Amino acid sequence: MIELKILPVGTGLGVELPPEVLKHLEASDGECIFLEYMFNGSYRLAKHDEASVEQMMLIDGQMHEEDA
């Protein structure tokens, strides 16, 4: 587990991501990453790509089918 400290950034708040996190996300300066709320109440950081969006849509669709 990696601890992230909340820091002031401009008029808001932010966190600084350590180099090892950026390496695993394959993210660099100027790119967007996303904080996703998961169904179990947790969050995850993710780099946006079409494959993961498609996979999440399929999972979401399956979850709704099970509820019916």
mmCIF file as Biopython writes it, N, C-alpha, C and O atoms, coordinates in Angstrom:
data_model
#
loop_
_atom_site.group_PDB
_atom_site.id
_atom_site.type_symbol
_atom_site.label_atom_id
_atom_site.label_alt_id
_atom_site.label_comp_id
_atom_site.label_asym_id
_atom_site.label_entity_id
_atom_site.label_seq_id
_atom_site.pdbx_PDB_ins_code
_atom_site.Cartn_x
_atom_site.Cartn_y
_atom_site.Cartn_z
_atom_site.occupancy
_atom_site.B_iso_or_equiv
_atom_site.auth_seq_id
_atom_site.auth_asym_id
_atom_site.pdbx_PDB_model_num
ATOM 1   N N  . MET A ? 1  ? 0.849   -1.170  0.000   1.0 0.0 1  A 1 
ATOM 2   C CA . MET A ? 1  ? 0.000   0.000   0.000   1.0 0.0 1  A 1 
ATOM 3   C C  . MET A ? 1  ? 0.899   1.238   0.000   1.0 0.0 1  A 1 
ATOM 4   O O  . MET A ? 1  ? 1.890   1.299   0.727   1.0 0.0 1  A 1 
ATOM 5   N N  . ILE A ? 2  ? 0.542   2.207   -0.815  1.0 0.0 2  A 1 
ATOM 6   C CA . ILE A ? 2  ? 1.325   3.436   -0.925  1.0 0.0 2  A 1 
ATOM 7   C C  . ILE A ? 2  ? 0.511   4.582   -0.334  1.0 0.0 2  A 1 
ATOM 8   O O  . ILE A ? 2  ? -0.629  4.818   -0.733  1.0 0.0 2  A 1 
ATOM 9   N N  . GLU A ? 3  ? 1.101   5.280   0.605   1.0 0.0 3  A 1 
ATOM 10  C CA . GLU A ? 3  ? 0.427   6.416   1.242   1.0 0.0 3  A 1 
ATOM 11  C C  . GLU A ? 3  ? 0.591   7.665   0.378   1.0 0.0 3  A 1 
ATOM 12  O O  . GLU A ? 3  ? 1.693   7.981   -0.071  1.0 0.0 3  A 1 
ATOM 13  N N  . LEU A ? 4  ? -0.521  8.371   0.152   1.0 0.0 4  A 1 
ATOM 14  C CA . LEU A ? 4  ? -0.513  9.621   -0.596  1.0 0.0 4  A 1 
ATOM 15  C C  . LEU A ? 4  ? -0.920  10.743  0.345   1.0 0.0 4  A 1 
ATOM 16  O O  . LEU A ? 4  ? -1.942  10.652  1.025   1.0 0.0 4  A 1 
ATOM 17  N N  . LYS A ? 5  ? -0.121  11.796  0.383   1.0 0.0 5  A 1 
ATOM 18  C CA . LYS A ? 5  ? -0.404  12.923  1.252   1.0 0.0 5  A 1 
ATOM 19  C C  . LYS A ? 5  ? -1.188  13.976  0.464   1.0 0.0 5  A 1 
ATOM 20  O O  . LYS A ? 5  ? -0.847  14.285  -0.678  1.0 0.0 5  A 1 
ATOM 21  N N  . ILE A ? 6  ? -2.239  14.524  1.081   1.0 0.0 6  A 1 
ATOM 22  C CA . ILE A ? 6  ? -3.037  15.577  0.462   1.0 0.0 6  A 1 
ATOM 23  C C  . ILE A ? 6  ? -2.312  16.901  0.658   1.0 0.0 6  A 1 
ATOM 24  O O  . ILE A ? 6  ? -1.948  17.265  1.776   1.0 0.0 6  A 1 
ATOM 25  N N  . LEU A ? 7  ? -2.106  17.625  -0.462  1.0 0.0 7  A 1 
ATOM 26  C CA . LEU A ? 7  ? -1.348  18.872  -0.466  1.0 0.0 7  A 1 
ATOM 27  C C  . LEU A ? 7  ? -2.163  19.992  -1.118  1.0 0.0 7  A 1 
ATOM 28  O O  . LEU A ? 7  ? -2.995  19.729  -1.985  1.0 0.0 7  A 1 
ATOM 29  N N  . PRO A ? 8  ? -1.926  21.238  -0.702  1.0 0.0 8  A 1 
ATOM 30  C CA . PRO A ? 8  ? -2.599  22.345  -1.389  1.0 0.0 8  A 1 
ATOM 31  C C  . PRO A ? 8  ? -2.048  22.510  -2.806  1.0 0.0 8  A 1 
ATOM 32  O O  . PRO A ? 8  ? -0.837  22.470  -3.023  1.0 0.0 8  A 1 
ATOM 33  N N  . VAL A ? 9  ? -2.962  22.698  -3.773  1.0 0.0 9  A 1 
ATOM 34  C CA . VAL A ? 9  ? -2.590  22.929  -5.170  1.0 0.0 9  A 1 
ATOM 35  C C  . VAL A ? 9  ? -3.487  24.062  -5.672  1.0 0.0 9  A 1 
ATOM 36  O O  . VAL A ? 9  ? -4.692  23.876  -5.841  1.0 0.0 9  A 1 
ATOM 37  N N  . GLY A ? 10 ? -2.905  25.219  -5.905  1.0 0.0 10 A 1 
ATOM 38  C CA . GLY A ? 10 ? -3.712  26.371  -6.302  1.0 0.0 10 A 1 
ATOM 39  C C  . GLY A ? 10 ? -4.722  26.682  -5.222  1.0 0.0 10 A 1 
ATOM 40  O O  . GLY A ? 10 ? -4.365  26.885  -4.061  1.0 0.0 10 A 1 
ATOM 41  N N  . THR A ? 11 ? -5.996  26.719  -5.609  1.0 0.0 11 A 1 
ATOM 42  C CA . THR A ? 11 ? -7.051  26.978  -4.623  1.0 0.0 11 A 1 
ATOM 43  C C  . THR A ? 11 ? -7.715  25.694  -4.160  1.0 0.0 11 A 1 
ATOM 44  O O  . THR A ? 11 ? -8.690  25.736  -3.411  1.0 0.0 11 A 1 
ATOM 45  N N  . GLY A ? 12 ? -7.202  24.558  -4.596  1.0 0.0 12 A 1 
ATOM 46  C CA . GLY A ? 12 ? -7.776  23.266  -4.230  1.0 0.0 12 A 1 
ATOM 47  C C  . GLY A ? 12 ? -6.785  22.384  -3.510  1.0 0.0 12 A 1 
ATOM 48  O O  . GLY A ? 12 ? -5.826  22.863  -2.905  1.0 0.0 12 A 1 
ATOM 49  N N  . LEU A ? 13 ? -7.027  21.089  -3.582  1.0 0.0 13 A 1 
ATOM 50  C CA . LEU A ? 13 ? -6.165  20.088  -2.965  1.0 0.0 13 A 1 
ATOM 51  C C  . LEU A ? 13 ? -5.783  19.046  -4.006  1.0 0.0 13 A 1 
ATOM 52  O O  . LEU A ? 13 ? -6.507  18.841  -4.981  1.0 0.0 13 A 1 
ATOM 53  N N  . GLY A ? 14 ? -4.662  18.396  -3.802  1.0 0.0 14 A 1 
ATOM 54  C CA . GLY A ? 14 ? -4.200  17.365  -4.716  1.0 0.0 14 A 1 
ATOM 55  C C  . GLY A ? 14 ? -3.309  16.379  -4.008  1.0 0.0 14 A 1 
ATOM 56  O O  . GLY A ? 14 ? -3.027  16.527  -2.819  1.0 0.0 14 A 1 
ATOM 57  N N  . VAL A ? 15 ? -2.863  15.371  -4.734  1.0 0.0 15 A 1 
ATOM 58  C CA . VAL A ? 15 ? -1.898  14.394  -4.217  1.0 0.0 15 A 1 
ATOM 59  C C  . VAL A ? 15 ? -0.755  14.278  -5.209  1.0 0.0 15 A 1 
ATOM 60  O O  . VAL A ? 15 ? -0.944  14.427  -6.417  1.0 0.0 15 A 1 
ATOM 61  N N  . GLU A ? 16 ? 0.423   14.012  -4.691  1.0 0.0 16 A 1 
ATOM 62  C CA . GLU A ? 16 ? 1.592   13.780  -5.532  1.0 0.0 16 A 1 
ATOM 63  C C  . GLU A ? 16 ? 1.765   12.287  -5.700  1.0 0.0 16 A 1 
ATOM 64  O O  . GLU A ? 16 ? 1.856   11.554  -4.716  1.0 0.0 16 A 1 
ATOM 65  N N  . LEU A ? 17 ? 1.812   11.831  -6.948  1.0 0.0 17 A 1 
ATOM 66  C CA . LEU A ? 17 ? 1.986   10.404  -7.213  1.0 0.0 17 A 1 
ATOM 67  C C  . LEU A ? 17 ? 3.466   10.079  -7.315  1.0 0.0 17 A 1 
ATOM 68  O O  . LEU A ? 17 ? 4.188   10.711  -8.086  1.0 0.0 17 A 1 
ATOM 69  N N  . PRO A ? 18 ? 3.928   9.095   -6.542  1.0 0.0 18 A 1 
ATOM 70  C CA . PRO A ? 18 ? 5.330   8.694   -6.602  1.0 0.0 18 A 1 
ATOM 71  C C  . PRO A ? 18 ? 5.675   8.113   -7.974  1.0 0.0 18 A 1 
ATOM 72  O O  . PRO A ? 18 ? 4.796   7.623   -8.682  1.0 0.0 18 A 1 
ATOM 73  N N  . PRO A ? 19 ? 6.956   8.169   -8.345  1.0 0.0 19 A 1 
ATOM 74  C CA . PRO A ? 19 ? 7.396   7.651   -9.649  1.0 0.0 19 A 1 
ATOM 75  C C  . PRO A ? 19 ? 6.977   6.205   -9.912  1.0 0.0 19 A 1 
ATOM 76  O O  . PRO A ? 19 ? 6.644   5.868   -11.049 1.0 0.0 19 A 1 
ATOM 77  N N  . GLU A ? 20 ? 6.984   5.337   -8.891  1.0 0.0 20 A 1 
ATOM 78  C CA . GLU A ? 20 ? 6.619   3.934   -9.120  1.0 0.0 20 A 1 
ATOM 79  C C  . GLU A ? 20 ? 5.144   3.789   -9.492  1.0 0.0 20 A 1 
ATOM 80  O O  . GLU A ? 20 ? 4.790   2.881   -10.244 1.0 0.0 20 A 1 
ATOM 81  N N  . VAL A ? 21 ? 4.279   4.664   -8.982  1.0 0.0 21 A 1 
ATOM 82  C CA . VAL A ? 21 ? 2.865   4.629   -9.338  1.0 0.0 21 A 1 
ATOM 83  C C  . VAL A ? 21 ? 2.695   5.059   -10.793 1.0 0.0 21 A 1 
ATOM 84  O O  . VAL A ? 21 ? 1.974   4.417   -11.557 1.0 0.0 21 A 1 
ATOM 85  N N  . LEU A ? 22 ? 3.365   6.149   -11.170 1.0 0.0 22 A 1 
ATOM 86  C CA . LEU A ? 22 ? 3.295   6.625   -12.552 1.0 0.0 22 A 1 
ATOM 87  C C  . LEU A ? 22 ? 3.827   5.580   -13.529 1.0 0.0 22 A 1 
ATOM 88  O O  . LEU A ? 22 ? 3.305   5.425   -14.632 1.0 0.0 22 A 1 
ATOM 89  N N  . LYS A ? 23 ? 4.870   4.867   -13.112 1.0 0.0 23 A 1 
ATOM 90  C CA . LYS A ? 23 ? 5.440   3.816   -13.964 1.0 0.0 23 A 1 
ATOM 91  C C  . LYS A ? 23 ? 4.426   2.701   -14.184 1.0 0.0 23 A 1 
ATOM 92  O O  . LYS A ? 23 ? 4.239   2.247   -15.313 1.0 0.0 23 A 1 
ATOM 93  N N  . HIS A ? 24 ? 3.766   2.255   -13.107 1.0 0.0 24 A 1 
ATOM 94  C CA . HIS A ? 24 ? 2.773   1.183   -13.234 1.0 0.0 24 A 1 
ATOM 95  C C  . HIS A ? 24 ? 1.567   1.623   -14.054 1.0 0.0 24 A 1 
ATOM 96  O O  . HIS A ? 24 ? 0.994   0.818   -14.789 1.0 0.0 24 A 1 
ATOM 97  N N  . LEU A ? 25 ? 1.176   2.889   -13.940 1.0 0.0 25 A 1 
ATOM 98  C CA . LEU A ? 25 ? 0.059   3.415   -14.725 1.0 0.0 25 A 1 
ATOM 99  C C  . LEU A ? 25 ? 0.460   3.715   -16.168 1.0 0.0 25 A 1 
ATOM 100 O O  . LEU A ? 25 ? -0.390  3.942   -17.029 1.0 0.0 25 A 1 
ATOM 101 N N  . GLU A ? 26 ? 1.767   3.712   -16.415 1.0 0.0 26 A 1 
ATOM 102 C CA . GLU A ? 26 ? 2.312   4.116   -17.710 1.0 0.0 26 A 1 
ATOM 103 C C  . GLU A ? 26 ? 1.797   5.511   -18.071 1.0 0.0 26 A 1 
ATOM 104 O O  . GLU A ? 26 ? 1.367   5.763   -19.197 1.0 0.0 26 A 1 
ATOM 105 N N  . ALA A ? 27 ? 1.852   6.407   -17.086 1.0 0.0 27 A 1 
ATOM 106 C CA . ALA A ? 27 ? 1.374   7.784   -17.245 1.0 0.0 27 A 1 
ATOM 107 C C  . ALA A ? 27 ? 2.538   8.753   -17.086 1.0 0.0 27 A 1 
ATOM 108 O O  . ALA A ? 27 ? 3.504   8.479   -16.375 1.0 0.0 27 A 1 
ATOM 109 N N  . SER A ? 28 ? 2.424   9.888   -17.762 1.0 0.0 28 A 1 
ATOM 110 C CA . SER A ? 28 ? 3.467   10.906  -17.666 1.0 0.0 28 A 1 
ATOM 111 C C  . SER A ? 28 ? 2.832   12.283  -17.604 1.0 0.0 28 A 1 
ATOM 112 O O  . SER A ? 28 ? 1.612   12.421  -17.685 1.0 0.0 28 A 1 
ATOM 113 N N  . ASP A ? 29 ? 3.657   13.281  -17.461 1.0 0.0 29 A 1 
ATOM 114 C CA . ASP A ? 29 ? 3.229   14.667  -17.325 1.0 0.0 29 A 1 
ATOM 115 C C  . ASP A ? 29 ? 2.262   15.061  -18.444 1.0 0.0 29 A 1 
ATOM 116 O O  . ASP A ? 29 ? 2.546   14.853  -19.624 1.0 0.0 29 A 1 
ATOM 117 N N  . GLY A ? 30 ? 1.133   15.623  -18.065 1.0 0.0 30 A 1 
ATOM 118 C CA . GLY A ? 30 ? 0.157   16.103  -19.027 1.0 0.0 30 A 1 
ATOM 119 C C  . GLY A ? 30 ? -0.919  15.104  -19.424 1.0 0.0 30 A 1 
ATOM 120 O O  . GLY A ? 30 ? -1.923  15.484  -20.027 1.0 0.0 30 A 1 
ATOM 121 N N  . GLU A ? 31 ? -0.723  13.829  -19.093 1.0 0.0 31 A 1 
ATOM 122 C CA . GLU A ? 31 ? -1.736  12.824  -19.412 1.0 0.0 31 A 1 
ATOM 123 C C  . GLU A ? 31 ? -2.825  12.816  -18.352 1.0 0.0 31 A 1 
ATOM 124 O O  . GLU A ? 31 ? -2.617  13.287  -17.234 1.0 0.0 31 A 1 
ATOM 125 N N  . CYS A ? 32 ? -3.982  12.280  -18.704 1.0 0.0 32 A 1 
ATOM 126 C CA . CYS A ? 32 ? -5.089  12.153  -17.759 1.0 0.0 32 A 1 
ATOM 127 C C  . CYS A ? 32 ? -5.127  10.744  -17.176 1.0 0.0 32 A 1 
ATOM 128 O O  . CYS A ? 32 ? -4.916  9.762   -17.887 1.0 0.0 32 A 1 
ATOM 129 N N  . ILE A ? 33 ? -5.394  10.660  -15.902 1.0 0.0 33 A 1 
ATOM 130 C CA . ILE A ? 33 ? -5.706  9.395   -15.247 1.0 0.0 33 A 1 
ATOM 131 C C  . ILE A ? 33 ? -7.041  9.605   -14.550 1.0 0.0 33 A 1 
ATOM 132 O O  . ILE A ? 33 ? -7.471  10.741  -14.349 1.0 0.0 33 A 1 
ATOM 133 N N  . PHE A ? 34 ? -7.682  8.530   -14.187 1.0 0.0 34 A 1 
ATOM 134 C CA . PHE A ? 34 ? -9.023  8.614   -13.639 1.0 0.0 34 A 1 
ATOM 135 C C  . PHE A ? 34 ? -9.104  7.916   -12.297 1.0 0.0 34 A 1 
ATOM 136 O O  . PHE A ? 34 ? -8.504  6.861   -12.093 1.0 0.0 34 A 1 
ATOM 137 N N  . LEU A ? 35 ? -9.852  8.514   -11.388 1.0 0.0 35 A 1 
ATOM 138 C CA . LEU A ? 35 ? -10.151 7.914   -10.095 1.0 0.0 35 A 1 
ATOM 139 C C  . LEU A ? 35 ? -11.542 7.325   -10.228 1.0 0.0 35 A 1 
ATOM 140 O O  . LEU A ? 35 ? -12.524 8.057   -10.350 1.0 0.0 35 A 1 
ATOM 141 N N  . GLU A ? 36 ? -11.627 6.008   -10.203 1.0 0.0 36 A 1 
ATOM 142 C CA . GLU A ? 36 ? -12.894 5.315   -10.423 1.0 0.0 36 A 1 
ATOM 143 C C  . GLU A ? 36 ? -13.454 4.788   -9.112  1.0 0.0 36 A 1 
ATOM 144 O O  . GLU A ? 36 ? -12.735 4.181   -8.318  1.0 0.0 36 A 1 
ATOM 145 N N  . TYR A ? 37 ? -14.748 5.023   -8.891  1.0 0.0 37 A 1 
ATOM 146 C CA . TYR A ? 37 ? -15.448 4.466   -7.740  1.0 0.0 37 A 1 
ATOM 147 C C  . TYR A ? 37 ? -15.857 3.044   -8.089  1.0 0.0 37 A 1 
ATOM 148 O O  . TYR A ? 37 ? -16.496 2.813   -9.116  1.0 0.0 37 A 1 
ATOM 149 N N  . MET A ? 38 ? -15.493 2.102   -7.247  1.0 0.0 38 A 1 
ATOM 150 C CA . MET A ? 38 ? -15.787 0.694   -7.504  1.0 0.0 38 A 1 
ATOM 151 C C  . MET A ? 38 ? -17.047 0.287   -6.730  1.0 0.0 38 A 1 
ATOM 152 O O  . MET A ? 38 ? -17.402 0.914   -5.732  1.0 0.0 38 A 1 
ATOM 153 N N  . PHE A ? 39 ? -17.709 -0.757  -7.200  1.0 0.0 39 A 1 
ATOM 154 C CA . PHE A ? 39 ? -18.976 -1.182  -6.602  1.0 0.0 39 A 1 
ATOM 155 C C  . PHE A ? 39 ? -18.849 -1.604  -5.141  1.0 0.0 39 A 1 
ATOM 156 O O  . PHE A ? 39 ? -19.844 -1.615  -4.415  1.0 0.0 39 A 1 
ATOM 157 N N  . ASN A ? 40 ? -17.646 -1.949  -4.702  1.0 0.0 40 A 1 
ATOM 158 C CA . ASN A ? 40 ? -17.452 -2.374  -3.312  1.0 0.0 40 A 1 
ATOM 159 C C  . ASN A ? 40 ? -17.126 -1.210  -2.375  1.0 0.0 40 A 1 
ATOM 160 O O  . ASN A ? 40 ? -16.801 -1.429  -1.208  1.0 0.0 40 A 1 
ATOM 161 N N  . GLY A ? 41 ? -17.211 0.028   -2.878  1.0 0.0 41 A 1 
ATOM 162 C CA . GLY A ? 41 ? -16.971 1.205   -2.044  1.0 0.0 41 A 1 
ATOM 163 C C  . GLY A ? 41 ? -15.539 1.711   -2.078  1.0 0.0 41 A 1 
ATOM 164 O O  . GLY A ? 41 ? -15.236 2.735   -1.466  1.0 0.0 41 A 1 
ATOM 165 N N  . SER A ? 42 ? -14.650 1.017   -2.780  1.0 0.0 42 A 1 
ATOM 166 C CA . SER A ? 42 ? -13.265 1.460   -2.871  1.0 0.0 42 A 1 
ATOM 167 C C  . SER A ? 42 ? -13.072 2.308   -4.131  1.0 0.0 42 A 1 
ATOM 168 O O  . SER A ? 42 ? -14.003 2.482   -4.918  1.0 0.0 42 A 1 
ATOM 169 N N  . TYR A ? 43 ? -11.879 2.823   -4.314  1.0 0.0 43 A 1 
ATOM 170 C CA . TYR A ? 43 ? -11.524 3.599   -5.491  1.0 0.0 43 A 1 
ATOM 171 C C  . TYR A ? 43 ? -10.295 2.983   -6.133  1.0 0.0 43 A 1 
ATOM 172 O O  . TYR A ? 43 ? -9.531  2.271   -5.481  1.0 0.0 43 A 1 
ATOM 173 N N  . ARG A ? 44 ? -10.110 3.264   -7.424  1.0 0.0 44 A 1 
ATOM 174 C CA . ARG A ? 44 ? -8.881  2.845   -8.082  1.0 0.0 44 A 1 
ATOM 175 C C  . ARG A ? 44 ? -8.465  3.922   -9.078  1.0 0.0 44 A 1 
ATOM 176 O O  . ARG A ? 44 ? -9.300  4.604   -9.672  1.0 0.0 44 A 1 
ATOM 177 N N  . LEU A ? 45 ? -7.164  4.053   -9.243  1.0 0.0 45 A 1 
ATOM 178 C CA . LEU A ? 45 ? -6.611  4.947   -10.264 1.0 0.0 45 A 1 
ATOM 179 C C  . LEU A ? 45 ? -6.447  4.138   -11.536 1.0 0.0 45 A 1 
ATOM 180 O O  . LEU A ? 45 ? -5.988  2.996   -11.500 1.0 0.0 45 A 1 
ATOM 181 N N  . ALA A ? 46 ? -6.823  4.730   -12.657 1.0 0.0 46 A 1 
ATOM 182 C CA . ALA A ? 46 ? -6.712  4.005   -13.923 1.0 0.0 46 A 1 
ATOM 183 C C  . ALA A ? 46 ? -6.364  4.968   -15.034 1.0 0.0 46 A 1 
ATOM 184 O O  . ALA A ? 46 ? -6.771  6.130   -15.033 1.0 0.0 46 A 1 
ATOM 185 N N  . LYS A ? 47 ? -5.605  4.460   -15.977 1.0 0.0 47 A 1 
ATOM 186 C CA . LYS A ? 47 ? -5.345  5.208   -17.194 1.0 0.0 47 A 1 
ATOM 187 C C  . LYS A ? 47 ? -6.463  4.852   -18.167 1.0 0.0 47 A 1 
ATOM 188 O O  . LYS A ? 47 ? -6.757  3.673   -18.365 1.0 0.0 47 A 1 
ATOM 189 N N  . HIS A ? 48 ? -7.078  5.840   -18.765 1.0 0.0 48 A 1 
ATOM 190 C CA . HIS A ? 48 ? -8.214  5.617   -19.647 1.0 0.0 48 A 1 
ATOM 191 C C  . HIS A ? 48 ? -7.753  4.967   -20.948 1.0 0.0 48 A 1 
ATOM 192 O O  . HIS A ? 48 ? -6.847  5.455   -21.624 1.0 0.0 48 A 1 
ATOM 193 N N  . ASP A ? 49 ? -8.393  3.872   -21.273 1.0 0.0 49 A 1 
ATOM 194 C CA . ASP A ? 49 ? -8.201  3.285   -22.590 1.0 0.0 49 A 1 
ATOM 195 C C  . ASP A ? 49 ? -9.509  2.617   -23.010 1.0 0.0 49 A 1 
ATOM 196 O O  . ASP A ? 49 ? -10.312 2.217   -22.168 1.0 0.0 49 A 1 
ATOM 197 N N  . GLU A ? 50 ? -9.706  2.505   -24.293 1.0 0.0 50 A 1 
ATOM 198 C CA . GLU A ? 50 ? -10.971 1.990   -24.820 1.0 0.0 50 A 1 
ATOM 199 C C  . GLU A ? 50 ? -11.248 0.553   -24.369 1.0 0.0 50 A 1 
ATOM 200 O O  . GLU A ? 50 ? -12.404 0.195   -24.140 1.0 0.0 50 A 1 
ATOM 201 N N  . ALA A ? 51 ? -10.216 -0.267  -24.239 1.0 0.0 51 A 1 
ATOM 202 C CA . ALA A ? 51 ? -10.415 -1.659  -23.833 1.0 0.0 51 A 1 
ATOM 203 C C  . ALA A ? 51 ? -10.993 -1.741  -22.425 1.0 0.0 51 A 1 
ATOM 204 O O  . ALA A ? 51 ? -11.899 -2.536  -22.176 1.0 0.0 51 A 1 
ATOM 205 N N  . SER A ? 52 ? -10.483 -0.930  -21.502 1.0 0.0 52 A 1 
ATOM 206 C CA . SER A ? 52 ? -11.001 -0.980  -20.132 1.0 0.0 52 A 1 
ATOM 207 C C  . SER A ? 52 ? -12.406 -0.413  -20.058 1.0 0.0 52 A 1 
ATOM 208 O O  . SER A ? 52 ? -13.222 -0.900  -19.276 1.0 0.0 52 A 1 
ATOM 209 N N  . VAL A ? 53 ? -12.710 0.609   -20.854 1.0 0.0 53 A 1 
ATOM 210 C CA . VAL A ? 53 ? -14.066 1.165   -20.880 1.0 0.0 53 A 1 
ATOM 211 C C  . VAL A ? 53 ? -15.044 0.107   -21.380 1.0 0.0 53 A 1 
ATOM 212 O O  . VAL A ? 53 ? -16.114 -0.072  -20.798 1.0 0.0 53 A 1 
ATOM 213 N N  . GLU A ? 54 ? -14.686 -0.595  -22.454 1.0 0.0 54 A 1 
ATOM 214 C CA . GLU A ? 54 ? -15.541 -1.640  -23.001 1.0 0.0 54 A 1 
ATOM 215 C C  . GLU A ? 54 ? -15.749 -2.759  -21.984 1.0 0.0 54 A 1 
ATOM 216 O O  . GLU A ? 54 ? -16.862 -3.265  -21.835 1.0 0.0 54 A 1 
ATOM 217 N N  . GLN A ? 55 ? -14.681 -3.148  -21.284 1.0 0.0 55 A 1 
ATOM 218 C CA . GLN A ? 55 ? -14.775 -4.210  -20.284 1.0 0.0 55 A 1 
ATOM 219 C C  . GLN A ? 55 ? -15.699 -3.792  -19.142 1.0 0.0 55 A 1 
ATOM 220 O O  . GLN A ? 55 ? -16.519 -4.591  -18.689 1.0 0.0 55 A 1 
ATOM 221 N N  . MET A ? 56 ? -15.577 -2.545  -18.671 1.0 0.0 56 A 1 
ATOM 222 C CA . MET A ? 56 ? -16.420 -2.065  -17.576 1.0 0.0 56 A 1 
ATOM 223 C C  . MET A ? 56 ? -17.889 -2.011  -18.016 1.0 0.0 56 A 1 
ATOM 224 O O  . MET A ? 56 ? -18.778 -2.298  -17.214 1.0 0.0 56 A 1 
ATOM 225 N N  . MET A ? 57 ? -18.157 -1.651  -19.270 1.0 0.0 57 A 1 
ATOM 226 C CA . MET A ? 57 ? -19.528 -1.627  -19.761 1.0 0.0 57 A 1 
ATOM 227 C C  . MET A ? 57 ? -20.114 -3.035  -19.792 1.0 0.0 57 A 1 
ATOM 228 O O  . MET A ? 57 ? -21.282 -3.224  -19.455 1.0 0.0 57 A 1 
ATOM 229 N N  . LEU A ? 58 ? -19.317 -4.026  -20.191 1.0 0.0 58 A 1 
ATOM 230 C CA . LEU A ? 58 ? -19.781 -5.414  -20.202 1.0 0.0 58 A 1 
ATOM 231 C C  . LEU A ? 58 ? -20.069 -5.904  -18.788 1.0 0.0 58 A 1 
ATOM 232 O O  . LEU A ? 58 ? -21.081 -6.563  -18.549 1.0 0.0 58 A 1 
ATOM 233 N N  . ILE A ? 59 ? -19.181 -5.584  -17.852 1.0 0.0 59 A 1 
ATOM 234 C CA . ILE A ? 59 ? -19.372 -5.991  -16.456 1.0 0.0 59 A 1 
ATOM 235 C C  . ILE A ? 59 ? -20.629 -5.343  -15.900 1.0 0.0 59 A 1 
ATOM 236 O O  . ILE A ? 59 ? -21.432 -6.004  -15.242 1.0 0.0 59 A 1 
ATOM 237 N N  . ASP A ? 60 ? -20.802 -4.048  -16.163 1.0 0.0 60 A 1 
ATOM 238 C CA . ASP A ? 60 ? -21.971 -3.326  -15.678 1.0 0.0 60 A 1 
ATOM 239 C C  . ASP A ? 60 ? -23.249 -3.947  -16.236 1.0 0.0 60 A 1 
ATOM 240 O O  . ASP A ? 60 ? -24.231 -4.104  -15.511 1.0 0.0 60 A 1 
ATOM 241 N N  . GLY A ? 61 ? -23.239 -4.299  -17.516 1.0 0.0 61 A 1 
ATOM 242 C CA . GLY A ? 61 ? -24.393 -4.932  -18.137 1.0 0.0 61 A 1 
ATOM 243 C C  . GLY A ? 61 ? -24.717 -6.274  -17.509 1.0 0.0 61 A 1 
ATOM 244 O O  . GLY A ? 61 ? -25.889 -6.595  -17.312 1.0 0.0 61 A 1 
ATOM 245 N N  . GLN A ? 62 ? -23.702 -7.063  -17.192 1.0 0.0 62 A 1 
ATOM 246 C CA . GLN A ? 62 ? -23.906 -8.358  -16.559 1.0 0.0 62 A 1 
ATOM 247 C C  . GLN A ? 62 ? -24.465 -8.190  -15.155 1.0 0.0 62 A 1 
ATOM 248 O O  . GLN A ? 62 ? -25.312 -8.974  -14.727 1.0 0.0 62 A 1 
ATOM 249 N N  . MET A ? 63 ? -24.003 -7.185  -14.441 1.0 0.0 63 A 1 
ATOM 250 C CA . MET A ? 63 ? -24.495 -6.957  -13.078 1.0 0.0 63 A 1 
ATOM 251 C C  . MET A ? 63 ? -25.987 -6.603  -13.107 1.0 0.0 63 A 1 
ATOM 252 O O  . MET A ? 63 ? -26.745 -7.049  -12.246 1.0 0.0 63 A 1 
ATOM 253 N N  . HIS A ? 64 ? -26.408 -5.806  -14.092 1.0 0.0 64 A 1 
ATOM 254 C CA . HIS A ? 64 ? -27.815 -5.431  -14.184 1.0 0.0 64 A 1 
ATOM 255 C C  . HIS A ? 64 ? -28.679 -6.644  -14.583 1.0 0.0 64 A 1 
ATOM 256 O O  . HIS A ? 64 ? -29.813 -6.771  -14.123 1.0 0.0 64 A 1 
ATOM 257 N N  . GLU A ? 65 ? -28.148 -7.524  -15.431 1.0 0.0 65 A 1 
ATOM 258 C CA . GLU A ? 65 ? -28.891 -8.726  -15.814 1.0 0.0 65 A 1 
ATOM 259 C C  . GLU A ? 65 ? -29.124 -9.623  -14.609 1.0 0.0 65 A 1 
ATOM 260 O O  . GLU A ? 65 ? -30.191 -10.224 -14.488 1.0 0.0 65 A 1 
ATOM 261 N N  . GLU A ? 66 ? -28.139 -9.724  -13.706 1.0 0.0 66 A 1 
ATOM 262 C CA . GLU A ? 66 ? -28.268 -10.561 -12.516 1.0 0.0 66 A 1 
ATOM 263 C C  . GLU A ? 66 ? -29.303 -9.999  -11.566 1.0 0.0 66 A 1 
ATOM 264 O O  . GLU A ? 66 ? -29.935 -10.757 -10.831 1.0 0.0 66 A 1 
ATOM 265 N N  . ASP A ? 67 ? -29.494 -8.679  -11.560 1.0 0.0 67 A 1 
ATOM 266 C CA . ASP A ? 67 ? -30.464 -8.048  -10.675 1.0 0.0 67 A 1 
ATOM 267 C C  . ASP A ? 67 ? -31.897 -8.311  -11.139 1.0 0.0 67 A 1 
ATOM 268 O O  . ASP A ? 67 ? -32.829 -8.262  -10.336 1.0 0.0 67 A 1 
ATOM 269 N N  . ALA A ? 68 ? -32.075 -8.590  -12.429 1.0 0.0 68 A 1 
ATOM 270 C CA . ALA A ? 68 ? -33.433 -8.747  -12.986 1.0 0.0 68 A 1 
ATOM 271 C C  . ALA A ? 68 ? -34.036 -10.095 -12.658 1.0 0.0 68 A 1 
ATOM 272 O O  . ALA A ? 68 ? -35.167 -10.378 -13.053 1.0 0.0 68 A 1 
#
